[in-house]
Every structure is written in structure tokens, then in C-alpha cells.
Amino acid sequence: MAEQDIDAIIRVRDVTVQFGTTRVLDGLDLDVKRGEILGFVGPSGAGKSVLTRTIIGLVPKVSGRIEVFGVDLDAASSSQRRAVERRWGILFQQGALFSSLTVRQNIQFPAREYLRVSQRLLDEIMVAKLVMVGLKPEVADRYPSELSGGMIKRVALARALALDPELVFLDEPTSGLDPIGAGDFDELVRTLQRTLGLTVFMVTHDLDSLYTACDRIAVLGNGKIIAAGSIADMKASQHPWLQQYFNGKRARAVVA
Ligand SMILES: Nc1ncnc2c1ncn2[C@@H]1O[C@H](COP(=O)(O)OP(=O)(O)OP(=O)(O)O)[C@@H](O)[C@H]1O
């Protein structure tokens, strides 16, 4: 086995997904390496969320193979699958929090599902995670409707971190935040990734996030990865979508 394969926390091979006759992913290959923040971009509707949901097993694939932590999730037993799920955390784009649950209940949700521990320990874990994402323990008994957009994202991140994951999926984590809030969130993700040694798979449209938070970028187009590499690689690409995205007006605003 090649060394880069050993370091791939997520390995996607020849994956095809379609809905009815519409093929969204078409023989897609992608590696996410241990300890990196991979920014996953592409045109709206290209299938970024579909790939994320396919990796975590929420969308069935027509063909192909996906390994997470070296485990082929199709071949895994339910207990092996649960063991893998226990090692990842997810921040979904929509419905980031359960609106009928308090912050405390939201953050404790995964722990209740996967751990058999006392309420006291659950509360300790919850407070530790709130502090980790820069929130005060006092927000624990508020409902999502009583929080700002930035606080909701932070609570959702705290919930994603509840089980001390090694891998985190973030689906457009900065969408809906103002540029300062988004910048703060990027910095938080970067800091947590460094201190906790996380591997992060981040779907984003946010050019600032790609510049400041991501180690590597993969671009989805026509159901496949059309480019993967550094910002410099993206800017040097002759692909029309990459040219427009990384060298267009908005890109210049970011680097100016
Ligand atoms: N459950 C589903 N049933 C049918 N079609 C679906 C389903 N989920 C996604 N699609 C279709 O798959 C395509 C890719 O959707 P997806 O949400 O992954 O795009 P995306 O790249 O994440 O877009 P955006 O950047 O706008 O969030 C879209 O055409 C979408 O309508």
C-alpha cells in the first residue's frame, strides 16, 4: 500500500451516485489526508452535499467504494459502523440545531446516543465543549431561537465535537455569517484542528475560508474532482470555472 493511502482518513474510489436518471457523482475519486483541512468547492448544485452525505452513509451509491479510517463502510458490520461513526462529528448546513432542544440538550444529543454516562458527566462534557468553541456556560439553557447566527454555528460545532472526534464534516459552516463572524469561525476551526489534531472535510463557498483555514482544496465539477491542490494550484489552473472562481472579481477582493 502506498504511503499516501495509509494517510488517507477518507478514501473515495470510483463513486457514482444518481437520483432517477440524473447522475450527480460520476466515478469520483478523492482522498482526505490525516490532519488536513480540505476545502471542498464547486458550482452550486454540483453535488458537494451529496458527496458528504454519501460518505456518511445517508445517500446510497450506485457503485464505488468508500473507506473511512480504513473501514469499507459497505462491508462493515453494524458494530464496526457504529465504531466509525463514533469517531466523526458533523455540522450540517441546514438544521444545524434541534430547535425544540436547549443548547445543553443539543450538545448532549450524540453523547446520549453513543455513551452510557451519568448526567453529571454529560454536563461536564457539555460545558467543556461550550468553552472550547468560545461560548459561556450560561448559554446552556437557552433555545436556538435565543441565539445569534454565529452562536448557533458555535453550538453546532460544540455538538460535532461532543464525542472527541478525529474527523469533522463541516457543510458550509460560515454561510449566513457576516465577514467578521465568518473570519472568527474560520480561526476557531483552524485552532481546534491544530490543538485537537482533527481532520476536517469542509464544504464551502467562502473564498476567505479557503485562503485562511484550508490546507488543500478539491474542486467538484461534472460529477468528478476536476482539481485538487493548494490555492496556488487553483489560481494557476486553466479550467474556466477555477479561473473565474479564484481569479475573478471576488477573489481579487479577498487577496487585496
Ligand atoms: N435526495 C435527493 N433526491 C433527488 N435529487 C437530489 C437529492 N439530493 C440532492 N439532489 C440533487 O443533487 C444535485 C446536487 O445537490 P447538492 O446539494 O449536493 O449540491 P451542492 O454542490 O452541495 O450545492 P450548493 O453549493 O448549492 O449547496 C442537485 O441537483 C440536487 O437537486
The ligand as an SDF file (V2000), in Angstrom:
LIG
                    3D

 31 33  0  0  0  0  0  0  0  0999 V2000
  -32.4280   13.3020   -2.2280 N   0  0  0  0  0  0  0  0  0  0  0  0
  -32.3020   13.8070   -3.4510 C   0  0  0  0  0  0  0  0  0  0  0  0
  -33.1700   13.4480   -4.4410 N   0  0  0  0  0  0  0  0  0  0  0  0
  -33.0450   13.9610   -5.6910 C   0  0  0  0  0  0  0  0  0  0  0  0
  -32.0780   14.8300   -6.0660 N   0  0  0  0  0  0  0  0  0  0  0  0
  -31.2120   15.2300   -5.1320 C   0  0  0  0  0  0  0  0  0  0  0  0
  -31.2840   14.7460   -3.7840 C   0  0  0  0  0  0  0  0  0  0  0  0
  -30.2650   15.3230   -3.0660 N   0  0  0  0  0  0  0  0  0  0  0  0
  -29.6170   16.1300   -3.9330 C   0  0  0  0  0  0  0  0  0  0  0  0
  -30.1740   16.0790   -5.1630 N   0  0  0  0  0  0  0  0  0  0  0  0
  -29.7070   16.7950   -6.3610 C   0  0  0  0  0  0  0  0  0  0  0  0
  -28.3150   16.5680   -6.4790 O   0  0  0  0  0  0  0  0  0  0  0  0
  -27.6790   17.7420   -7.0240 C   0  0  0  0  0  0  0  0  0  0  0  0
  -26.5130   18.1210   -6.1290 C   0  0  0  0  0  0  0  0  0  0  0  0
  -27.0300   18.6730   -4.9130 O   0  0  0  0  0  0  0  0  0  0  0  0
  -26.0810   19.1580   -3.7300 P   0  0  0  0  0  0  0  0  0  0  0  0
  -26.9710   19.6830   -2.6640 O   0  0  0  0  0  0  0  0  0  0  0  0
  -25.1160   18.0950   -3.3710 O   0  0  0  0  0  0  0  0  0  0  0  0
  -25.2890   20.3640   -4.4310 O   0  0  0  0  0  0  0  0  0  0  0  0
  -24.1790   21.2790   -3.7730 P   0  0  0  0  0  0  0  0  0  0  0  0
  -22.9690   21.1930   -4.6520 O   0  0  0  0  0  0  0  0  0  0  0  0
  -23.9990   20.9620   -2.3400 O   0  0  0  0  0  0  0  0  0  0  0  0
  -24.8840   22.6780   -3.9780 O   0  0  0  0  0  0  0  0  0  0  0  0
  -24.8560   24.0360   -3.1030 P   0  0  0  0  0  0  0  0  0  0  0  0
  -23.4710   24.5770   -3.2670 O   0  0  0  0  0  0  0  0  0  0  0  0
  -25.8560   24.9020   -3.7860 O   0  0  0  0  0  0  0  0  0  0  0  0
  -25.2050   23.7070   -1.6820 O   0  0  0  0  0  0  0  0  0  0  0  0
  -28.7500   18.8030   -7.1550 C   0  0  0  0  0  0  0  0  0  0  0  0
  -29.1830   18.8200   -8.4850 O   0  0  0  0  0  0  0  0  0  0  0  0
  -29.8420   18.3200   -6.2340 C   0  0  0  0  0  0  0  0  0  0  0  0
  -31.0950   18.7360   -6.6720 O   0  0  0  0  0  0  0  0  0  0  0  0
  1  2  1  0
  2  3  1  0
  2  7  2  0
  3  4  2  0
  4  5  1  0
  5  6  2  0
  6  7  1  0
  6 10  1  0
  7  8  1  0
  8  9  2  0
  9 10  1  0
 10 11  1  0
 11 12  1  0
 11 30  1  0
 12 13  1  0
 13 14  1  0
 13 28  1  0
 14 15  1  0
 15 16  1  0
 16 17  2  0
 16 18  1  0
 16 19  1  0
 19 20  1  0
 20 21  2  0
 20 22  1  0
 20 23  1  0
 23 24  1  0
 24 25  2  0
 24 26  1  0
 24 27  1  0
 28 29  1  0
 28 30  1  0
 30 31  1  0
M  END
$$$$
